[in-house]
């Protein structure tokens, strides 16, 4: 895999979050990666990964 693609995918994985309530996955914005975000499907709060 080329380094650029690997970097993009790494970023996406890092920004991917799974809702603890509805179990759906979603991508959060880069500037929200260290913040608790509301699930866009059910509105539950999703804490950042440690
Ligand atoms: Zn949810």
mmCIF file of the protein (N, C-alpha, C, O) and its ligand, coordinates in Angstrom:
data_MODEL
# 
_entry.id   MODEL 
# 
loop_
_entity.id 
_entity.type 
_entity.pdbx_number_of_molecules 
1 polymer     1 
2 non-polymer 1 
# 
_entity_poly.entity_id                      1 
_entity_poly.type                           'polypeptide(L)' 
_entity_poly.nstd_linkage                   no 
_entity_poly.nstd_monomer                   no 
_entity_poly.pdbx_seq_one_letter_code       
;(UNK)(UNK)(UNK)(UNK)(UNK)(UNK)(UNK)(UNK)(UNK)(UNK)(UNK)(UNK)(UNK)(UNK)(UNK)(UNK)
(UNK)(UNK)(UNK)(UNK)(UNK)(UNK)(UNK)(UNK)(UNK)(UNK)(UNK)(UNK)(UNK)(UNK)(UNK)(UNK)
(UNK)(UNK)(UNK)(UNK)(UNK)(UNK)(UNK)(UNK)(UNK)(UNK)(UNK)(UNK)(UNK)(UNK)(UNK)(UNK)
(UNK)(UNK)
;
_entity_poly.pdbx_seq_one_letter_code_can   XXXXXXXXXXXXXXXXXXXXXXXXXXXXXXXXXXXXXXXXXXXXXXXXXX 
_entity_poly.pdbx_strand_id                 A 
# 
loop_
_entity_poly_seq.entity_id 
_entity_poly_seq.num 
_entity_poly_seq.mon_id 
_entity_poly_seq.hetero 
1 1  UNK n 
1 2  UNK n 
1 3  UNK n 
1 4  UNK n 
1 5  UNK n 
1 6  UNK n 
1 7  UNK n 
1 8  UNK n 
1 9  UNK n 
1 10 UNK n 
1 11 UNK n 
1 12 UNK n 
1 13 UNK n 
1 14 UNK n 
1 15 UNK n 
1 16 UNK n 
1 17 UNK n 
1 18 UNK n 
1 19 UNK n 
1 20 UNK n 
1 21 UNK n 
1 22 UNK n 
1 23 UNK n 
1 24 UNK n 
1 25 UNK n 
1 26 UNK n 
1 27 UNK n 
1 28 UNK n 
1 29 UNK n 
1 30 UNK n 
1 31 UNK n 
1 32 UNK n 
1 33 UNK n 
1 34 UNK n 
1 35 UNK n 
1 36 UNK n 
1 37 UNK n 
1 38 UNK n 
1 39 UNK n 
1 40 UNK n 
1 41 UNK n 
1 42 UNK n 
1 43 UNK n 
1 44 UNK n 
1 45 UNK n 
1 46 UNK n 
1 47 UNK n 
1 48 UNK n 
1 49 UNK n 
1 50 UNK n 
# 
loop_
_struct_asym.id 
_struct_asym.entity_id 
A 1 
B 2 
# 
loop_
_chem_comp.id 
_chem_comp.type 
_chem_comp.mon_nstd_flag 
UNK 'L-peptide linking' . 
ZN  non-polymer         . 
# 
_pdbx_entity_nonpoly.entity_id   2 
_pdbx_entity_nonpoly.name        ? 
_pdbx_entity_nonpoly.comp_id     ZN 
# 
_pdbx_nonpoly_scheme.asym_id         B 
_pdbx_nonpoly_scheme.entity_id       2 
_pdbx_nonpoly_scheme.mon_id          ZN 
_pdbx_nonpoly_scheme.ndb_seq_num     1 
_pdbx_nonpoly_scheme.pdb_seq_num     101 
_pdbx_nonpoly_scheme.auth_seq_num    101 
_pdbx_nonpoly_scheme.pdb_mon_id      ZN 
_pdbx_nonpoly_scheme.auth_mon_id     ZN 
_pdbx_nonpoly_scheme.pdb_strand_id   A 
_pdbx_nonpoly_scheme.pdb_ins_code    . 
# 
loop_
_atom_site.group_PDB 
_atom_site.id 
_atom_site.type_symbol 
_atom_site.label_atom_id 
_atom_site.label_alt_id 
_atom_site.label_comp_id 
_atom_site.label_asym_id 
_atom_site.label_entity_id 
_atom_site.label_seq_id 
_atom_site.pdbx_PDB_ins_code 
_atom_site.Cartn_x 
_atom_site.Cartn_y 
_atom_site.Cartn_z 
_atom_site.occupancy 
_atom_site.B_iso_or_equiv 
_atom_site.pdbx_formal_charge 
_atom_site.auth_seq_id 
_atom_site.auth_comp_id 
_atom_site.auth_asym_id 
_atom_site.auth_atom_id 
_atom_site.pdbx_PDB_model_num 
ATOM   1   N  N  . UNK A 1 1  ? 0.854   -1.202 0.000  1.00 0.00 ? 1   UNK A N  1 
ATOM   2   C  CA . UNK A 1 1  ? 0.000   0.000  0.000  1.00 0.00 ? 1   UNK A CA 1 
ATOM   3   C  C  . UNK A 1 1  ? 0.884   1.243  0.000  1.00 0.00 ? 1   UNK A C  1 
ATOM   4   O  O  . UNK A 1 1  ? 1.910   1.286  0.679  1.00 0.00 ? 1   UNK A O  1 
ATOM   5   N  N  . UNK A 1 2  ? 0.487   2.229  -0.748 1.00 0.00 ? 2   UNK A N  1 
ATOM   6   C  CA . UNK A 1 2  ? 1.342   3.422  -0.762 1.00 0.00 ? 2   UNK A CA 1 
ATOM   7   C  C  . UNK A 1 2  ? 1.168   4.240  0.520  1.00 0.00 ? 2   UNK A C  1 
ATOM   8   O  O  . UNK A 1 2  ? 0.110   4.225  1.150  1.00 0.00 ? 2   UNK A O  1 
ATOM   9   N  N  . UNK A 1 3  ? 2.225   4.947  0.884  1.00 0.00 ? 3   UNK A N  1 
ATOM   10  C  CA . UNK A 1 3  ? 2.248   5.642  2.190  1.00 0.00 ? 3   UNK A CA 1 
ATOM   11  C  C  . UNK A 1 3  ? 1.136   6.665  2.352  1.00 0.00 ? 3   UNK A C  1 
ATOM   12  O  O  . UNK A 1 3  ? 0.623   6.872  3.452  1.00 0.00 ? 3   UNK A O  1 
ATOM   13  N  N  . UNK A 1 4  ? 0.771   7.297  1.254  1.00 0.00 ? 4   UNK A N  1 
ATOM   14  C  CA . UNK A 1 4  ? -0.293  8.302  1.352  1.00 0.00 ? 4   UNK A CA 1 
ATOM   15  C  C  . UNK A 1 4  ? -1.623  7.655  1.731  1.00 0.00 ? 4   UNK A C  1 
ATOM   16  O  O  . UNK A 1 4  ? -2.322  8.114  2.634  1.00 0.00 ? 4   UNK A O  1 
ATOM   17  N  N  . UNK A 1 5  ? -1.949  6.598  1.032  1.00 0.00 ? 5   UNK A N  1 
ATOM   18  C  CA . UNK A 1 5  ? -3.197  5.876  1.336  1.00 0.00 ? 5   UNK A CA 1 
ATOM   19  C  C  . UNK A 1 5  ? -3.199  5.334  2.758  1.00 0.00 ? 5   UNK A C  1 
ATOM   20  O  O  . UNK A 1 5  ? -4.211  5.403  3.455  1.00 0.00 ? 5   UNK A O  1 
ATOM   21  N  N  . UNK A 1 6  ? -2.080  4.802  3.177  1.00 0.00 ? 6   UNK A N  1 
ATOM   22  C  CA . UNK A 1 6  ? -1.975  4.264  4.531  1.00 0.00 ? 6   UNK A CA 1 
ATOM   23  C  C  . UNK A 1 6  ? -2.237  5.349  5.570  1.00 0.00 ? 6   UNK A C  1 
ATOM   24  O  O  . UNK A 1 6  ? -2.898  5.113  6.582  1.00 0.00 ? 6   UNK A O  1 
ATOM   25  N  N  . UNK A 1 7  ? -1.709  6.538  5.303  1.00 0.00 ? 7   UNK A N  1 
ATOM   26  C  CA . UNK A 1 7  ? -1.903  7.655  6.229  1.00 0.00 ? 7   UNK A CA 1 
ATOM   27  C  C  . UNK A 1 7  ? -3.369  8.070  6.283  1.00 0.00 ? 7   UNK A C  1 
ATOM   28  O  O  . UNK A 1 7  ? -3.908  8.342  7.356  1.00 0.00 ? 7   UNK A O  1 
ATOM   29  N  N  . UNK A 1 8  ? -4.004  8.116  5.125  1.00 0.00 ? 8   UNK A N  1 
ATOM   30  C  CA . UNK A 1 8  ? -5.422  8.498  5.073  1.00 0.00 ? 8   UNK A CA 1 
ATOM   31  C  C  . UNK A 1 8  ? -6.267  7.472  5.823  1.00 0.00 ? 8   UNK A C  1 
ATOM   32  O  O  . UNK A 1 8  ? -7.151  7.826  6.603  1.00 0.00 ? 8   UNK A O  1 
ATOM   33  N  N  . UNK A 1 9  ? -5.986  6.219  5.578  1.00 0.00 ? 9   UNK A N  1 
ATOM   34  C  CA . UNK A 1 9  ? -6.767  5.180  6.241  1.00 0.00 ? 9   UNK A CA 1 
ATOM   35  C  C  . UNK A 1 9  ? -6.538  5.173  7.752  1.00 0.00 ? 9   UNK A C  1 
ATOM   36  O  O  . UNK A 1 9  ? -7.460  4.936  8.533  1.00 0.00 ? 9   UNK A O  1 
ATOM   37  N  N  . UNK A 1 10 ? -5.301  5.435  8.145  1.00 0.00 ? 10  UNK A N  1 
ATOM   38  C  CA . UNK A 1 10 ? -5.000  5.511  9.573  1.00 0.00 ? 10  UNK A CA 1 
ATOM   39  C  C  . UNK A 1 10 ? -5.782  6.628  10.230 1.00 0.00 ? 10  UNK A C  1 
ATOM   40  O  O  . UNK A 1 10 ? -6.301  6.471  11.336 1.00 0.00 ? 10  UNK A O  1 
ATOM   41  N  N  . UNK A 1 11 ? -5.864  7.750  9.548  1.00 0.00 ? 11  UNK A N  1 
ATOM   42  C  CA . UNK A 1 11 ? -6.616  8.885  10.080 1.00 0.00 ? 11  UNK A CA 1 
ATOM   43  C  C  . UNK A 1 11 ? -8.098  8.547  10.190 1.00 0.00 ? 11  UNK A C  1 
ATOM   44  O  O  . UNK A 1 11 ? -8.742  8.869  11.189 1.00 0.00 ? 11  UNK A O  1 
ATOM   45  N  N  . UNK A 1 12 ? -8.632  7.901  9.166  1.00 0.00 ? 12  UNK A N  1 
ATOM   46  C  CA . UNK A 1 12 ? -10.049 7.544  9.198  1.00 0.00 ? 12  UNK A CA 1 
ATOM   47  C  C  . UNK A 1 12 ? -10.347 6.562  10.323 1.00 0.00 ? 12  UNK A C  1 
ATOM   48  O  O  . UNK A 1 12 ? -11.356 6.682  11.019 1.00 0.00 ? 12  UNK A O  1 
ATOM   49  N  N  . UNK A 1 13 ? -9.464  5.599  10.490 1.00 0.00 ? 13  UNK A N  1 
ATOM   50  C  CA . UNK A 1 13 ? -9.667  4.629  11.573 1.00 0.00 ? 13  UNK A CA 1 
ATOM   51  C  C  . UNK A 1 13 ? -9.659  5.331  12.919 1.00 0.00 ? 13  UNK A C  1 
ATOM   52  O  O  . UNK A 1 13 ? -10.452 5.028  13.811 1.00 0.00 ? 13  UNK A O  1 
ATOM   53  N  N  . UNK A 1 14 ? -8.748  6.269  13.037 1.00 0.00 ? 14  UNK A N  1 
ATOM   54  C  CA . UNK A 1 14 ? -8.619  6.992  14.291 1.00 0.00 ? 14  UNK A CA 1 
ATOM   55  C  C  . UNK A 1 14 ? -9.873  7.824  14.575 1.00 0.00 ? 14  UNK A C  1 
ATOM   56  O  O  . UNK A 1 14 ? -10.254 8.018  15.729 1.00 0.00 ? 14  UNK A O  1 
ATOM   57  N  N  . UNK A 1 15 ? -10.500 8.306  13.513 1.00 0.00 ? 15  UNK A N  1 
ATOM   58  C  CA . UNK A 1 15 ? -11.663 9.166  13.686 1.00 0.00 ? 15  UNK A CA 1 
ATOM   59  C  C  . UNK A 1 15 ? -12.973 8.386  13.727 1.00 0.00 ? 15  UNK A C  1 
ATOM   60  O  O  . UNK A 1 15 ? -14.050 8.949  13.920 1.00 0.00 ? 15  UNK A O  1 
ATOM   61  N  N  . UNK A 1 16 ? -12.850 7.095  13.542 1.00 0.00 ? 16  UNK A N  1 
ATOM   62  C  CA . UNK A 1 16 ? -14.051 6.280  13.529 1.00 0.00 ? 16  UNK A CA 1 
ATOM   63  C  C  . UNK A 1 16 ? -14.477 5.990  14.960 1.00 0.00 ? 16  UNK A C  1 
ATOM   64  O  O  . UNK A 1 16 ? -13.655 5.646  15.810 1.00 0.00 ? 16  UNK A O  1 
ATOM   65  N  N  . UNK A 1 17 ? -15.740 6.129  15.207 1.00 0.00 ? 17  UNK A N  1 
ATOM   66  C  CA . UNK A 1 17 ? -16.226 5.875  16.546 1.00 0.00 ? 17  UNK A CA 1 
ATOM   67  C  C  . UNK A 1 17 ? -17.486 5.045  16.527 1.00 0.00 ? 17  UNK A C  1 
ATOM   68  O  O  . UNK A 1 17 ? -18.351 5.222  15.669 1.00 0.00 ? 17  UNK A O  1 
ATOM   69  N  N  . UNK A 1 18 ? -17.582 4.148  17.472 1.00 0.00 ? 18  UNK A N  1 
ATOM   70  C  CA . UNK A 1 18 ? -18.759 3.304  17.528 1.00 0.00 ? 18  UNK A CA 1 
ATOM   71  C  C  . UNK A 1 18 ? -19.626 3.747  18.688 1.00 0.00 ? 18  UNK A C  1 
ATOM   72  O  O  . UNK A 1 18 ? -19.156 3.870  19.819 1.00 0.00 ? 18  UNK A O  1 
ATOM   73  N  N  . UNK A 1 19 ? -20.873 3.980  18.405 1.00 0.00 ? 19  UNK A N  1 
ATOM   74  C  CA . UNK A 1 19 ? -21.800 4.423  19.436 1.00 0.00 ? 19  UNK A CA 1 
ATOM   75  C  C  . UNK A 1 19 ? -22.061 3.291  20.421 1.00 0.00 ? 19  UNK A C  1 
ATOM   76  O  O  . UNK A 1 19 ? -22.381 2.176  20.008 1.00 0.00 ? 19  UNK A O  1 
ATOM   77  N  N  . UNK A 1 20 ? -21.928 3.562  21.726 1.00 0.00 ? 20  UNK A N  1 
ATOM   78  C  CA . UNK A 1 20 ? -22.167 2.524  22.725 1.00 0.00 ? 20  UNK A CA 1 
ATOM   79  C  C  . UNK A 1 20 ? -23.647 2.152  22.837 1.00 0.00 ? 20  UNK A C  1 
ATOM   80  O  O  . UNK A 1 20 ? -23.989 1.093  23.363 1.00 0.00 ? 20  UNK A O  1 
ATOM   81  N  N  . UNK A 1 21 ? -24.493 3.002  22.354 1.00 0.00 ? 21  UNK A N  1 
ATOM   82  C  CA . UNK A 1 21 ? -25.928 2.767  22.483 1.00 0.00 ? 21  UNK A CA 1 
ATOM   83  C  C  . UNK A 1 21 ? -26.512 2.038  21.273 1.00 0.00 ? 21  UNK A C  1 
ATOM   84  O  O  . UNK A 1 21 ? -27.129 0.982  21.416 1.00 0.00 ? 21  UNK A O  1 
ATOM   85  N  N  . UNK A 1 22 ? -26.314 2.606  20.081 1.00 0.00 ? 22  UNK A N  1 
ATOM   86  C  CA . UNK A 1 22 ? -26.915 1.988  18.897 1.00 0.00 ? 22  UNK A CA 1 
ATOM   87  C  C  . UNK A 1 22 ? -25.920 1.157  18.098 1.00 0.00 ? 22  UNK A C  1 
ATOM   88  O  O  . UNK A 1 22 ? -26.291 0.498  17.127 1.00 0.00 ? 22  UNK A O  1 
ATOM   89  N  N  . UNK A 1 23 ? -24.645 1.189  18.513 1.00 0.00 ? 23  UNK A N  1 
ATOM   90  C  CA . UNK A 1 23 ? -23.585 0.365  17.901 1.00 0.00 ? 23  UNK A CA 1 
ATOM   91  C  C  . UNK A 1 23 ? -23.281 0.716  16.464 1.00 0.00 ? 23  UNK A C  1 
ATOM   92  O  O  . UNK A 1 23 ? -22.664 -0.074 15.749 1.00 0.00 ? 23  UNK A O  1 
ATOM   93  N  N  . UNK A 1 24 ? -23.695 1.866  16.036 1.00 0.00 ? 24  UNK A N  1 
ATOM   94  C  CA . UNK A 1 24 ? -23.383 2.256  14.672 1.00 0.00 ? 24  UNK A CA 1 
ATOM   95  C  C  . UNK A 1 24 ? -22.069 3.019  14.656 1.00 0.00 ? 24  UNK A C  1 
ATOM   96  O  O  . UNK A 1 24 ? -21.729 3.746  15.590 1.00 0.00 ? 24  UNK A O  1 
ATOM   97  N  N  . UNK A 1 25 ? -21.346 2.830  13.567 1.00 0.00 ? 25  UNK A N  1 
ATOM   98  C  CA . UNK A 1 25 ? -20.064 3.497  13.451 1.00 0.00 ? 25  UNK A CA 1 
ATOM   99  C  C  . UNK A 1 25 ? -20.199 4.769  12.640 1.00 0.00 ? 25  UNK A C  1 
ATOM   100 O  O  . UNK A 1 25 ? -20.996 4.856  11.705 1.00 0.00 ? 25  UNK A O  1 
ATOM   101 N  N  . UNK A 1 26 ? -19.413 5.738  13.014 1.00 0.00 ? 26  UNK A N  1 
ATOM   102 C  CA . UNK A 1 26 ? -19.423 6.990  12.296 1.00 0.00 ? 26  UNK A CA 1 
ATOM   103 C  C  . UNK A 1 26 ? -18.073 7.652  12.406 1.00 0.00 ? 26  UNK A C  1 
ATOM   104 O  O  . UNK A 1 26 ? -17.288 7.365  13.310 1.00 0.00 ? 26  UNK A O  1 
ATOM   105 N  N  . UNK A 1 27 ? -17.814 8.548  11.465 1.00 0.00 ? 27  UNK A N  1 
ATOM   106 C  CA . UNK A 1 27 ? -16.555 9.280  11.454 1.00 0.00 ? 27  UNK A CA 1 
ATOM   107 C  C  . UNK A 1 27 ? -16.798 10.636 12.112 1.00 0.00 ? 27  UNK A C  1 
ATOM   108 O  O  . UNK A 1 27 ? -17.735 11.356 11.766 1.00 0.00 ? 27  UNK A O  1 
ATOM   109 N  N  . UNK A 1 28 ? -15.938 10.962 13.063 1.00 0.00 ? 28  UNK A N  1 
ATOM   110 C  CA . UNK A 1 28 ? -16.076 12.274 13.686 1.00 0.00 ? 28  UNK A CA 1 
ATOM   111 C  C  . UNK A 1 28 ? -15.109 13.254 13.022 1.00 0.00 ? 28  UNK A C  1 
ATOM   112 O  O  . UNK A 1 28 ? -14.126 12.849 12.401 1.00 0.00 ? 28  UNK A O  1 
ATOM   113 N  N  . UNK A 1 29 ? -15.395 14.514 13.157 1.00 0.00 ? 29  UNK A N  1 
ATOM   114 C  CA . UNK A 1 29 ? -14.510 15.515 12.572 1.00 0.00 ? 29  UNK A CA 1 
ATOM   115 C  C  . UNK A 1 29 ? -13.173 15.515 13.292 1.00 0.00 ? 29  UNK A C  1 
ATOM   116 O  O  . UNK A 1 29 ? -13.071 15.185 14.474 1.00 0.00 ? 29  UNK A O  1 
ATOM   117 N  N  . UNK A 1 30 ? -12.159 15.895 12.542 1.00 0.00 ? 30  UNK A N  1 
ATOM   118 C  CA . UNK A 1 30 ? -10.806 15.857 13.068 1.00 0.00 ? 30  UNK A CA 1 
ATOM   119 C  C  . UNK A 1 30 ? -10.662 16.702 14.330 1.00 0.00 ? 30  UNK A C  1 
ATOM   120 O  O  . UNK A 1 30 ? -9.965  16.315 15.268 1.00 0.00 ? 30  UNK A O  1 
ATOM   121 N  N  . UNK A 1 31 ? -11.319 17.850 14.350 1.00 0.00 ? 31  UNK A N  1 
ATOM   122 C  CA . UNK A 1 31 ? -11.181 18.718 15.524 1.00 0.00 ? 31  UNK A CA 1 
ATOM   123 C  C  . UNK A 1 31 ? -12.024 18.238 16.704 1.00 0.00 ? 31  UNK A C  1 
ATOM   124 O  O  . UNK A 1 31 ? -12.005 18.841 17.777 1.00 0.00 ? 31  UNK A O  1 
ATOM   125 N  N  . UNK A 1 32 ? -12.758 17.156 16.496 1.00 0.00 ? 32  UNK A N  1 
ATOM   126 C  CA . UNK A 1 32 ? -13.558 16.606 17.599 1.00 0.00 ? 32  UNK A CA 1 
ATOM   127 C  C  . UNK A 1 32 ? -13.008 15.277 18.092 1.00 0.00 ? 32  UNK A C  1 
ATOM   128 O  O  . UNK A 1 32 ? -13.632 14.594 18.904 1.00 0.00 ? 32  UNK A O  1 
ATOM   129 N  N  . UNK A 1 33 ? -11.831 14.919 17.591 1.00 0.00 ? 33  UNK A N  1 
ATOM   130 C  CA . UNK A 1 33 ? -11.351 13.572 17.878 1.00 0.00 ? 33  UNK A CA 1 
ATOM   131 C  C  . UNK A 1 33 ? -11.043 13.346 19.358 1.00 0.00 ? 33  UNK A C  1 
ATOM   132 O  O  . UNK A 1 33 ? -11.051 12.205 19.822 1.00 0.00 ? 33  UNK A O  1 
ATOM   133 N  N  . UNK A 1 34 ? -10.772 14.417 20.102 1.00 0.00 ? 34  UNK A N  1 
ATOM   134 C  CA . UNK A 1 34 ? -10.499 14.246 21.524 1.00 0.00 ? 34  UNK A CA 1 
ATOM   135 C  C  . UNK A 1 34 ? -11.675 14.661 22.398 1.00 0.00 ? 34  UNK A C  1 
ATOM   136 O  O  . UNK A 1 34 ? -11.549 14.799 23.615 1.00 0.00 ? 34  UNK A O  1 
ATOM   137 N  N  . UNK A 1 35 ? -12.815 14.855 21.753 1.00 0.00 ? 35  UNK A N  1 
ATOM   138 C  CA . UNK A 1 35 ? -13.984 15.305 22.496 1.00 0.00 ? 35  UNK A CA 1 
ATOM   139 C  C  . UNK A 1 35 ? -15.098 14.272 22.457 1.00 0.00 ? 35  UNK A C  1 
ATOM   140 O  O  . UNK A 1 35 ? -15.150 13.416 21.573 1.00 0.00 ? 35  UNK A O  1 
ATOM   141 N  N  . UNK A 1 36 ? -15.978 14.371 23.427 1.00 0.00 ? 36  UNK A N  1 
ATOM   142 C  CA . UNK A 1 36 ? -17.172 13.543 23.395 1.00 0.00 ? 36  UNK A CA 1 
ATOM   143 C  C  . UNK A 1 36 ? -18.122 14.122 22.361 1.00 0.00 ? 36  UNK A C  1 
ATOM   144 O  O  . UNK A 1 36 ? -18.447 15.309 22.393 1.00 0.00 ? 36  UNK A O  1 
ATOM   145 N  N  . UNK A 1 37 ? -18.559 13.276 21.449 1.00 0.00 ? 37  UNK A N  1 
ATOM   146 C  CA . UNK A 1 37 ? -19.447 13.769 20.393 1.00 0.00 ? 37  UNK A CA 1 
ATOM   147 C  C  . UNK A 1 37 ? -20.807 13.082 20.483 1.00 0.00 ? 37  UNK A C  1 
ATOM   148 O  O  . UNK A 1 37 ? -20.896 11.937 20.926 1.00 0.00 ? 37  UNK A O  1 
ATOM   149 N  N  . UNK A 1 38 ? -21.856 13.768 20.068 1.00 0.00 ? 38  UNK A N  1 
ATOM   150 C  CA . UNK A 1 38 ? -23.163 13.124 20.031 1.00 0.00 ? 38  UNK A CA 1 
ATOM   151 C  C  . UNK A 1 38 ? -23.276 12.208 18.829 1.00 0.00 ? 38  UNK A C  1 
ATOM   152 O  O  . UNK A 1 38 ? -22.839 12.554 17.732 1.00 0.00 ? 38  UNK A O  1 
ATOM   153 N  N  . UNK A 1 39 ? -23.861 11.043 19.036 1.00 0.00 ? 39  UNK A N  1 
ATOM   154 C  CA . UNK A 1 39 ? -24.098 10.119 17.934 1.00 0.00 ? 39  UNK A CA 1 
ATOM   155 C  C  . UNK A 1 39 ? -25.038 10.772 16.933 1.00 0.00 ? 39  UNK A C  1 
ATOM   156 O  O  . UNK A 1 39 ? -26.059 11.348 17.310 1.00 0.00 ? 39  UNK A O  1 
ATOM   157 N  N  . UNK A 1 40 ? -24.689 10.680 15.658 1.00 0.00 ? 40  UNK A N  1 
ATOM   158 C  CA . UNK A 1 40 ? -25.550 11.330 14.676 1.00 0.00 ? 40  UNK A CA 1 
ATOM   159 C  C  . UNK A 1 40 ? -26.809 10.514 14.385 1.00 0.00 ? 40  UNK A C  1 
ATOM   160 O  O  . UNK A 1 40 ? -27.728 10.994 13.721 1.00 0.00 ? 40  UNK A O  1 
ATOM   161 N  N  . UNK A 1 41 ? -26.843 9.293  14.880 1.00 0.00 ? 41  UNK A N  1 
ATOM   162 C  CA . UNK A 1 41 ? -28.016 8.456  14.653 1.00 0.00 ? 41  UNK A CA 1 
ATOM   163 C  C  . UNK A 1 41 ? -29.004 8.510  15.818 1.00 0.00 ? 41  UNK A C  1 
ATOM   164 O  O  . UNK A 1 41 ? -30.208 8.658  15.612 1.00 0.00 ? 41  UNK A O  1 
ATOM   165 N  N  . UNK A 1 42 ? -28.484 8.391  17.048 1.00 0.00 ? 42  UNK A N  1 
ATOM   166 C  CA . UNK A 1 42 ? -29.416 8.310  18.180 1.00 0.00 ? 42  UNK A CA 1 
ATOM   167 C  C  . UNK A 1 42 ? -29.196 9.440  19.189 1.00 0.00 ? 42  UNK A C  1 
ATOM   168 O  O  . UNK A 1 42 ? -30.007 9.611  20.098 1.00 0.00 ? 42  UNK A O  1 
ATOM   169 N  N  . UNK A 1 43 ? -28.116 10.216 19.047 1.00 0.00 ? 43  UNK A N  1 
ATOM   170 C  CA . UNK A 1 43 ? -27.879 11.342 19.934 1.00 0.00 ? 43  UNK A CA 1 
ATOM   171 C  C  . UNK A 1 43 ? -27.164 11.014 21.223 1.00 0.00 ? 43  UNK A C  1 
ATOM   172 O  O  . UNK A 1 43 ? -26.915 11.908 22.031 1.00 0.00 ? 43  UNK A O  1 
ATOM   173 N  N  . UNK A 1 44 ? -26.821 9.732  21.441 1.00 0.00 ? 44  UNK A N  1 
ATOM   174 C  CA . UNK A 1 44 ? -26.081 9.360  22.652 1.00 0.00 ? 44  UNK A CA 1 
ATOM   175 C  C  . UNK A 1 44 ? -24.675 9.952  22.594 1.00 0.00 ? 44  UNK A C  1 
ATOM   176 O  O  . UNK A 1 44 ? -24.131 10.186 21.514 1.00 0.00 ? 44  UNK A O  1 
ATOM   177 N  N  . UNK A 1 45 ? -24.101 10.189 23.758 1.00 0.00 ? 45  UNK A N  1 
ATOM   178 C  CA . UNK A 1 45 ? -22.757 10.750 23.778 1.00 0.00 ? 45  UNK A CA 1 
ATOM   179 C  C  . UNK A 1 45 ? -21.727 9.633  23.609 1.00 0.00 ? 45  UNK A C  1 
ATOM   180 O  O  . UNK A 1 45 ? -21.794 8.597  24.270 1.00 0.00 ? 45  UNK A O  1 
ATOM   181 N  N  . UNK A 1 46 ? -20.782 9.871  22.716 1.00 0.00 ? 46  UNK A N  1 
ATOM   182 C  CA . UNK A 1 46 ? -19.734 8.891  22.464 1.00 0.00 ? 46  UNK A CA 1 
ATOM   183 C  C  . UNK A 1 46 ? -18.403 9.466  22.923 1.00 0.00 ? 46  UNK A C  1 
ATOM   184 O  O  . UNK A 1 46 ? -17.916 10.441 22.351 1.00 0.00 ? 46  UNK A O  1 
ATOM   185 N  N  . UNK A 1 47 ? -17.817 8.871  23.947 1.00 0.00 ? 47  UNK A N  1 
ATOM   186 C  CA . UNK A 1 47 ? -16.544 9.391  24.442 1.00 0.00 ? 47  UNK A CA 1 
ATOM   187 C  C  . UNK A 1 47 ? -15.399 9.072  23.480 1.00 0.00 ? 47  UNK A C  1 
ATOM   188 O  O  . UNK A 1 47 ? -15.466 8.102  22.725 1.00 0.00 ? 47  UNK A O  1 
ATOM   189 N  N  . UNK A 1 48 ? -14.352 9.893  23.513 1.00 0.00 ? 48  UNK A N  1 
ATOM   190 C  CA . UNK A 1 48 ? -13.201 9.638  22.634 1.00 0.00 ? 48  UNK A CA 1 
ATOM   191 C  C  . UNK A 1 48 ? -12.452 8.377  23.052 1.00 0.00 ? 48  UNK A C  1 
ATOM   192 O  O  . UNK A 1 48 ? -12.504 7.958  24.208 1.00 0.00 ? 48  UNK A O  1 
ATOM   193 N  N  . UNK A 1 49 ? -11.767 7.791  22.103 1.00 0.00 ? 49  UNK A N  1 
ATOM   194 C  CA . UNK A 1 49 ? -10.939 6.622  22.432 1.00 0.00 ? 49  UNK A CA 1 
ATOM   195 C  C  . UNK A 1 49 ? -9.747  7.044  23.244 1.00 0.00 ? 49  UNK A C  1 
ATOM   196 O  O  . UNK A 1 49 ? -9.242  8.155  23.085 1.00 0.00 ? 49  UNK A O  1 
ATOM   197 N  N  . UNK A 1 50 ? -9.302  6.186  24.095 1.00 0.00 ? 50  UNK A N  1 
ATOM   198 C  CA . UNK A 1 50 ? -8.124  6.516  24.898 1.00 0.00 ? 50  UNK A CA 1 
ATOM   199 C  C  . UNK A 1 50 ? -6.841  6.109  24.162 1.00 0.00 ? 50  UNK A C  1 
ATOM   200 O  O  . UNK A 1 50 ? -5.742  6.307  24.681 1.00 0.00 ? 50  UNK A O  1 
HETATM 201 ZN ZN . ZN  B 2 .  ? -26.002 5.983  18.545 1.00 0.00 ? 101 ZN  A ZN 1 
# 
